[in-house]
Amino acid sequence: MSDINKFMNILKIIMETESINFLLDNPEVDLREHGLTSIKFIQLSTLIEEAYGIVFSDLDLLFDSFCSVSKIMTMLSKYEVILN
């Protein structure tokens, strides 16, 4: 499975929606306005770590760093995971 497909599947699980294309087409949309809670943030970061074999540093595990697709992609690029 490609990295982008893994990411889309994770978003579907966490955001509990099938309209992931909207979020990918609008990467600046605030996920908190679409149901991302603090508990879902923990689930999201854990699933991303497991899917890509990375471990986020404590300094990177900030809710604001995961509040949009764009910010998540920026975070992943820091760990050399490129979604395309």
A tleap script that builds the chain and sets N, CA, C and O, in Angstrom:
source leaprc.protein.ff14SB
mol = sequence {
  NMET SER ASP ILE ASN LYS PHE MET ASN ILE
  LEU LYS ILE ILE MET GLU THR GLU SER ILE
  ASN PHE LEU LEU ASP ASN PRO GLU VAL ASP
  LEU ARG GLU HIE GLY LEU THR SER ILE LYS
  PHE ILE GLN LEU SER THR LEU ILE GLU GLU
  ALA TYR GLY ILE VAL PHE SER ASP LEU ASP
  LEU LEU PHE ASP SER PHE CYS SER VAL SER
  LYS ILE MET THR MET LEU SER LYS TYR GLU
  VAL ILE LEU CASN
}
set mol.1.N position { 0.843 -1.176 0.000 }
set mol.1.CA position { 0.000 0.000 0.000 }
set mol.1.C position { 0.890 1.241 0.000 }
set mol.1.O position { 1.875 1.312 0.734 }
set mol.2.N position { 0.529 2.214 -0.830 }
set mol.2.CA position { 1.335 3.432 -0.912 }
set mol.2.C position { 1.171 4.270 0.357 }
set mol.2.O position { 0.211 4.108 1.111 }
set mol.3.N position { 2.130 5.166 0.570 }
set mol.3.CA position { 2.094 6.012 1.763 }
set mol.3.C position { 0.836 6.873 1.809 }
set mol.3.O position { 0.244 7.047 2.875 }
set mol.4.N position { 0.421 7.416 0.656 }
set mol.4.CA position { -0.776 8.263 0.648 }
set mol.4.C position { -2.023 7.438 0.950 }
set mol.4.O position { -2.930 7.922 1.628 }
set mol.5.N position { -2.082 6.202 0.460 }
set mol.5.CA position { -3.237 5.348 0.758 }
set mol.5.C position { -3.286 4.981 2.237 }
set mol.5.O position { -4.364 4.927 2.830 }
set mol.6.N position { -2.122 4.730 2.835 }
set mol.6.CA position { -2.077 4.475 4.281 }
set mol.6.C position { -2.639 5.677 5.036 }
set mol.6.O position { -3.449 5.538 5.952 }
set mol.7.N position { -2.187 6.853 4.626 }
set mol.7.CA position { -2.615 8.083 5.279 }
set mol.7.C position { -4.125 8.277 5.141 }
set mol.7.O position { -4.797 8.632 6.109 }
set mol.8.N position { -4.657 8.046 3.941 }
set mol.8.CA position { -6.093 8.184 3.710 }
set mol.8.C position { -6.879 7.208 4.582 }
set mol.8.O position { -7.915 7.571 5.139 }
set mol.9.N position { -6.400 5.989 4.702 }
set mol.9.CA position { -7.080 5.000 5.545 }
set mol.9.C position { -7.068 5.412 7.013 }
set mol.9.O position { -8.063 5.240 7.717 }
set mol.10.N position { -5.951 5.951 7.470 }
set mol.10.CA position { -5.864 6.422 8.855 }
set mol.10.C position { -6.870 7.552 9.083 }
set mol.10.O position { -7.578 7.563 10.090 }
set mol.11.N position { -6.930 8.503 8.143 }
set mol.11.CA position { -7.883 9.604 8.285 }
set mol.11.C position { -9.321 9.097 8.310 }
set mol.11.O position { -10.142 9.590 9.083 }
set mol.12.N position { -9.628 8.111 7.463 }
set mol.12.CA position { -10.987 7.545 7.443 }
set mol.12.C position { -11.347 6.949 8.795 }
set mol.12.O position { -12.464 7.124 9.280 }
set mol.13.N position { -10.405 6.249 9.398 }
set mol.13.CA position { -10.647 5.628 10.705 }
set mol.13.C position { -10.857 6.694 11.776 }
set mol.13.O position { -11.827 6.638 12.532 }
set mol.14.N position { -9.958 7.653 11.839 }
set mol.14.CA position { -9.982 8.653 12.904 }
set mol.14.C position { -11.108 9.664 12.717 }
set mol.14.O position { -11.812 9.995 13.670 }
set mol.15.N position { -11.276 10.146 11.508 }
set mol.15.CA position { -12.265 11.191 11.265 }
set mol.15.C position { -13.666 10.620 11.063 }
set mol.15.O position { -14.637 11.373 10.991 }
set mol.16.N position { -13.775 9.302 10.973 }
set mol.16.CA position { -15.064 8.624 10.832 }
set mol.16.C position { -15.886 9.201 9.681 }
set mol.16.O position { -17.081 9.464 9.818 }
set mol.17.N position { -15.220 9.389 8.554 }
set mol.17.CA position { -15.894 9.933 7.383 }
set mol.17.C position { -15.329 9.311 6.126 }
set mol.17.O position { -14.172 8.891 6.086 }
set mol.18.N position { -16.147 9.257 5.114 }
set mol.18.CA position { -15.695 8.771 3.818 }
set mol.18.C position { -15.258 9.930 2.920 }
set mol.18.O position { -14.689 9.697 1.854 }
set mol.19.N position { -15.513 11.166 3.330 }
set mol.19.CA position { -15.192 12.321 2.492 }
set mol.19.C position { -13.760 12.804 2.720 }
set mol.19.O position { -13.508 13.994 2.911 }
set mol.20.N position { -12.843 11.860 2.695 }
set mol.20.CA position { -11.427 12.171 2.902 }
set mol.20.C position { -10.886 13.014 1.752 }
set mol.20.O position { -9.990 13.834 1.954 }
set mol.21.N position { -11.422 12.820 0.544 }
set mol.21.CA position { -10.943 13.602 -0.598 }
set mol.21.C position { -11.121 15.095 -0.353 }
set mol.21.O position { -10.283 15.892 -0.773 }
set mol.22.N position { -12.209 15.486 0.326 }
set mol.22.CA position { -12.413 16.897 0.665 }
set mol.22.C position { -11.261 17.400 1.523 }
set mol.22.O position { -10.728 18.484 1.288 }
set mol.23.N position { -10.879 16.605 2.522 }
set mol.23.CA position { -9.787 17.011 3.412 }
set mol.23.C position { -8.459 17.060 2.670 }
set mol.23.O position { -7.636 17.938 2.930 }
set mol.24.N position { -8.243 16.122 1.747 }
set mol.24.CA position { -6.997 16.118 0.978 }
set mol.24.C position { -6.969 17.252 -0.039 }
set mol.24.O position { -5.913 17.825 -0.306 }
set mol.25.N position { -8.144 17.579 -0.612 }
set mol.25.CA position { -8.221 18.676 -1.578 }
set mol.25.C position { -8.146 20.041 -0.902 }
set mol.25.O position { -7.846 21.045 -1.548 }
set mol.26.N position { -8.416 20.071 0.383 }
set mol.26.CA position { -8.395 21.312 1.165 }
set mol.26.C position { -7.502 21.107 2.388 }
set mol.26.O position { -7.992 21.066 3.517 }
set mol.27.N position { -6.194 20.977 2.163 }
set mol.27.CA position { -5.289 20.570 3.247 }
set mol.27.C position { -5.167 21.558 4.406 }
set mol.27.O position { -4.637 21.205 5.459 }
set mol.28.N position { -5.647 22.786 4.228 }
set mol.28.CA position { -5.561 23.781 5.304 }
set mol.28.C position { -6.783 23.748 6.226 }
set mol.28.O position { -6.804 24.434 7.248 }
set mol.29.N position { -7.798 22.959 5.872 }
set mol.29.CA position { -9.012 22.872 6.689 }
set mol.29.C position { -8.650 22.371 8.084 }
set mol.29.O position { -7.897 21.409 8.235 }
set mol.30.N position { -9.189 23.029 9.088 }
set mol.30.CA position { -8.923 22.660 10.479 }
set mol.30.C position { -9.699 21.388 10.815 }
set mol.30.O position { -10.930 21.386 10.823 }
set mol.31.N position { -8.976 20.321 11.088 }
set mol.31.CA position { -9.606 19.031 11.380 }
set mol.31.C position { -10.422 19.070 12.666 }
set mol.31.O position { -11.329 18.258 12.851 }
set mol.32.N position { -10.108 20.001 13.548 }
set mol.32.CA position { -10.882 20.138 14.789 }
set mol.32.C position { -12.319 20.544 14.488 }
set mol.32.O position { -13.233 20.213 15.243 }
set mol.33.N position { -12.518 21.259 13.387 }
set mol.33.CA position { -13.868 21.657 12.976 }
set mol.33.C position { -14.617 20.501 12.324 }
set mol.33.O position { -15.818 20.594 12.070 }
set mol.34.N position { -13.904 19.415 12.057 }
set mol.34.CA position { -14.506 18.236 11.430 }
set mol.34.C position { -14.435 17.020 12.343 }
set mol.34.O position { -14.508 15.883 11.876 }
set mol.35.N position { -14.292 17.257 13.638 }
set mol.35.CA position { -14.404 16.169 14.601 }
set mol.35.C position { -13.131 15.674 15.257 }
set mol.35.O position { -13.176 14.724 16.037 }
set mol.36.N position { -11.985 16.299 14.959 }
set mol.36.CA position { -10.750 15.861 15.614 }
set mol.36.C position { -10.742 16.350 17.060 }
set mol.36.O position { -10.722 17.552 17.321 }
set mol.37.N position { -10.757 15.410 17.984 }
set mol.37.CA position { -10.725 15.721 19.415 }
set mol.37.C position { -9.352 15.354 19.962 }
set mol.37.O position { -8.520 14.803 19.241 }
set mol.38.N position { -9.118 15.653 21.215 }
set mol.38.CA position { -7.826 15.315 21.814 }
set mol.38.C position { -7.615 13.800 21.849 }
set mol.38.O position { -6.492 13.329 21.666 }
set mol.39.N position { -8.663 13.049 22.077 }
set mol.39.CA position { -8.529 11.585 22.089 }
set mol.39.C position { -8.245 11.068 20.685 }
set mol.39.O position { -7.403 10.189 20.500 }
set mol.40.N position { -8.949 11.615 19.694 }
set mol.40.CA position { -8.692 11.203 18.309 }
set mol.40.C position { -7.290 11.615 17.870 }
set mol.40.O position { -6.669 10.926 17.061 }
set mol.41.N position { -6.788 12.732 18.396 }
set mol.41.CA position { -5.419 13.159 18.097 }
set mol.41.C position { -4.415 12.104 18.563 }
set mol.41.O position { -3.478 11.774 17.837 }
set mol.42.N position { -4.609 11.582 19.763 }
set mol.42.CA position { -3.717 10.535 20.279 }
set mol.42.C position { -3.807 9.298 19.392 }
set mol.42.O position { -2.789 8.692 19.059 }
set mol.43.N position { -5.023 8.926 19.010 }
set mol.43.CA position { -5.201 7.769 18.128 }
set mol.43.C position { -4.537 8.023 16.779 }
set mol.43.O position { -3.869 7.141 16.239 }
set mol.44.N position { -4.717 9.219 16.237 }
set mol.44.CA position { -4.130 9.584 14.951 }
set mol.44.C position { -2.612 9.491 14.994 }
set mol.44.O position { -2.003 8.874 14.120 }
set mol.45.N position { -2.001 10.096 16.000 }
set mol.45.CA position { -0.536 10.074 16.079 }
set mol.45.C position { -0.020 8.649 16.266 }
set mol.45.O position { 1.016 8.291 15.705 }
set mol.46.N position { -0.722 7.840 17.040 }
set mol.46.CA position { -0.307 6.448 17.252 }
set mol.46.C position { -0.421 5.638 15.970 }
set mol.46.O position { 0.491 4.884 15.632 }
set mol.47.N position { -1.528 5.785 15.253 }
set mol.47.CA position { -1.698 5.049 13.996 }
set mol.47.C position { -0.661 5.467 12.959 }
set mol.47.O position { -0.154 4.628 12.214 }
set mol.48.N position { -0.348 6.746 12.909 }
set mol.48.CA position { 0.679 7.220 11.971 }
set mol.48.C position { 2.036 6.624 12.334 }
set mol.48.O position { 2.764 6.159 11.457 }
set mol.49.N position { 2.377 6.636 13.611 }
set mol.49.CA position { 3.653 6.047 14.038 }
set mol.49.C position { 3.729 4.576 13.641 }
set mol.49.O position { 4.750 4.123 13.124 }
set mol.50.N position { 2.663 3.838 13.879 }
set mol.50.CA position { 2.653 2.407 13.551 }
set mol.50.C position { 2.716 2.176 12.044 }
set mol.50.O position { 3.434 1.290 11.583 }
set mol.51.N position { 1.974 2.962 11.279 }
set mol.51.CA position { 1.911 2.768 9.826 }
set mol.51.C position { 3.232 3.071 9.134 }
set mol.51.O position { 3.595 2.410 8.160 }
set mol.52.N position { 3.950 4.070 9.636 }
set mol.52.CA position { 5.175 4.506 8.964 }
set mol.52.C position { 6.451 4.123 9.703 }
set mol.52.O position { 7.549 4.465 9.263 }
set mol.53.N position { 6.316 3.423 10.813 }
set mol.53.CA position { 7.490 2.972 11.550 }
set mol.53.C position { 8.322 4.107 12.113 }
set mol.53.O position { 9.552 4.051 12.108 }
set mol.54.N position { 7.648 5.135 12.598 }
set mol.54.CA position { 8.352 6.278 13.179 }
set mol.54.C position { 7.898 6.462 14.627 }
set mol.54.O position { 6.900 5.886 15.061 }
set mol.55.N position { 8.649 7.273 15.357 }
set mol.55.CA position { 8.265 7.650 16.720 }
set mol.55.C position { 8.402 9.164 16.805 }
set mol.55.O position { 9.499 9.706 16.666 }
set mol.56.N position { 7.284 9.839 17.033 }
set mol.56.CA position { 7.326 11.288 17.157 }
set mol.56.C position { 8.029 11.675 18.449 }
set mol.56.O position { 7.845 11.039 19.487 }
set mol.57.N position { 8.832 12.723 18.372 }
set mol.57.CA position { 9.450 13.233 19.600 }
set mol.57.C position { 8.357 13.900 20.432 }
set mol.57.O position { 7.336 14.336 19.900 }
set mol.58.N position { 8.580 13.973 21.723 }
set mol.58.CA position { 7.603 14.603 22.613 }
set mol.58.C position { 7.325 16.047 22.196 }
set mol.58.O position { 6.200 16.527 22.329 }
set mol.59.N position { 8.340 16.732 21.698 }
set mol.59.CA position { 8.175 18.123 21.282 }
set mol.59.C position { 7.273 18.264 20.062 }
set mol.59.O position { 6.659 19.311 19.857 }
set mol.60.N position { 7.193 17.208 19.250 }
set mol.60.CA position { 6.356 17.243 18.052 }
set mol.60.C position { 4.915 16.827 18.322 }
set mol.60.O position { 4.037 17.063 17.492 }
set mol.61.N position { 4.670 16.222 19.454 }
set mol.61.CA position { 3.322 15.732 19.765 }
set mol.61.C position { 2.449 16.842 20.350 }
set mol.61.O position { 2.028 16.792 21.505 }
set mol.62.N position { 2.200 17.828 19.520 }
set mol.62.CA position { 1.338 18.945 19.891 }
set mol.62.C position { 0.076 18.884 19.046 }
set mol.62.O position { 0.145 18.675 17.835 }
set mol.63.N position { -1.066 19.065 19.674 }
set mol.63.CA position { -2.351 19.008 18.979 }
set mol.63.C position { -2.353 19.937 17.765 }
set mol.63.O position { -2.843 19.567 16.698 }
set mol.64.N position { -1.807 21.139 17.927 }
set mol.64.CA position { -1.780 22.101 16.825 }
set mol.64.C position { -0.950 21.624 15.635 }
set mol.64.O position { -1.176 22.075 14.512 }
set mol.65.N position { -0.009 20.735 15.856 }
set mol.65.CA position { 0.826 20.221 14.765 }
set mol.65.C position { 0.100 19.184 13.920 }
set mol.65.O position { 0.596 18.785 12.866 }
set mol.66.N position { -1.062 18.749 14.369 }
set mol.66.CA position { -1.819 17.711 13.674 }
set mol.66.C position { -3.234 18.184 13.320 }
set mol.66.O position { -4.104 17.358 13.045 }
set mol.67.N position { -3.472 19.493 13.323 }
set mol.67.CA position { -4.840 19.984 13.160 }
set mol.67.C position { -5.258 20.213 11.712 }
set mol.67.O position { -6.383 20.648 11.463 }
set mol.68.N position { -4.382 19.929 10.752 }
set mol.68.CA position { -4.766 19.987 9.340 }
set mol.68.C position { -3.926 18.973 8.570 }
set mol.68.O position { -2.860 18.553 9.020 }
set mol.69.N position { -4.428 18.594 7.412 }
set mol.69.CA position { -3.686 17.653 6.572 }
set mol.69.C position { -2.333 18.252 6.211 }
set mol.69.O position { -1.321 17.551 6.204 }
set mol.70.N position { -2.317 19.537 5.914 }
set mol.70.CA position { -1.066 20.210 5.564 }
set mol.70.C position { -0.041 20.130 6.693 }
set mol.70.O position { 1.134 19.851 6.453 }
set mol.71.N position { -0.489 20.375 7.922 }
set mol.71.CA position { 0.430 20.319 9.066 }
set mol.71.C position { 0.914 18.895 9.326 }
set mol.71.O position { 2.065 18.687 9.708 }
set mol.72.N position { 0.042 17.926 9.120 }
set mol.72.CA position { 0.452 16.528 9.299 }
set mol.72.C position { 1.490 16.159 8.253 }
set mol.72.O position { 2.476 15.492 8.565 }
set mol.73.N position { 1.278 16.589 7.007 }
set mol.73.CA position { 2.236 16.285 5.944 }
set mol.73.C position { 3.589 16.939 6.225 }
set mol.73.O position { 4.635 16.343 5.971 }
set mol.74.N position { 3.563 18.160 6.749 }
set mol.74.CA position { 4.807 18.838 7.124 }
set mol.74.C position { 5.518 18.062 8.222 }
set mol.74.O position { 6.733 17.869 8.178 }
set mol.75.N position { 4.741 17.620 9.209 }
set mol.75.CA position { 5.313 16.839 10.312 }
set mol.75.C position { 5.931 15.544 9.780 }
set mol.75.O position { 7.041 15.177 10.166 }
set mol.76.N position { 5.212 14.858 8.898 }
set mol.76.CA position { 5.724 13.594 8.366 }
set mol.76.C position { 6.991 13.802 7.546 }
set mol.76.O position { 7.892 12.963 7.575 }
set mol.77.N position { 7.069 14.909 6.817 }
set mol.77.CA position { 8.278 15.156 6.019 }
set mol.77.C position { 9.499 15.330 6.914 }
set mol.77.O position { 10.621 15.023 6.510 }
set mol.78.N position { 9.279 15.821 8.125 }
set mol.78.CA position { 10.361 15.939 9.108 }
set mol.78.C position { 10.949 14.569 9.450 }
set mol.78.O position { 12.124 14.447 9.796 }
set mol.79.N position { 10.111 13.554 9.346 }
set mol.79.CA position { 10.521 12.179 9.643 }
set mol.79.C position { 10.769 11.388 8.355 }
set mol.79.O position { 10.796 10.158 8.350 }
set mol.80.N position { 10.950 12.145 7.259 }
set mol.80.CA position { 11.286 11.589 5.952 }
set mol.80.C position { 10.206 10.681 5.386 }
set mol.80.O position { 10.499 9.745 4.641 }
set mol.81.N position { 8.954 10.959 5.741 }
set mol.81.CA position { 7.813 10.283 5.127 }
set mol.81.C position { 7.191 11.301 4.184 }
set mol.81.O position { 6.699 12.341 4.621 }
set mol.82.N position { 7.215 11.001 2.894 }
set mol.82.CA position { 6.686 11.911 1.887 }
set mol.82.C position { 5.414 11.303 1.311 }
set mol.82.O position { 5.425 10.188 0.790 }
set mol.83.N position { 4.323 12.047 1.411 }
set mol.83.CA position { 3.047 11.591 0.868 }
set mol.83.C position { 2.857 12.215 -0.502 }
set mol.83.O position { 2.824 13.437 -0.645 }
set mol.84.N position { 2.733 11.362 -1.504 }
set mol.84.CA position { 2.465 11.880 -2.856 }
set mol.84.C position { 1.658 10.903 -3.642 }
set mol.84.O position { 1.333 11.162 -4.801 }
savepdb mol mol.pdb
quit
